[in-house]
Amino acid sequence: MYAIVETGGKQYQVEEGRYVDVELLGEEKDAKVVFDKVVMIVNGAKSKVGQPYVEKASVEGTIIKLDRAKKIIVYKQRPKKGYRKKQGHRQGFARVMINKIRTTASKKAVETTEA
């Protein structure tokens, strides 16, 4: 069983017990997160497709790591004009371990602990 969720303007395929790297969520490490925008749930004959989202479905996870991706180089040049510009960029991401895919209305409120 897997689900397709939408977060940060992108869609990700997630499974229970696996992790996924998503855009930064504004939460700290070890915080619980809930993805409510579930586009599709695939479970054999019990698959559900949302219009645009599956009602009463959610995906729960825990942030296990906050990091930045490998550096990319952005290089711009105009020929015969003497214009050259070199920049580097590292995109931040949050690694989320997927704990539970819920398909019913039994969503639990997730409380974040502030220390």
Buried (B, 14 or more C-beta within 10 A) or exposed (E): EBBBBBBEEEEBEBBBEEBBEBBBBEBEEEBBBBBBBBBBBBEEEEEBEBEEBBEEBBBBBBBEEBEEEEEEEEEEEEEEEEEEEEEEEEEEBBBBBBEEBBBEEEEEEEEEEEE
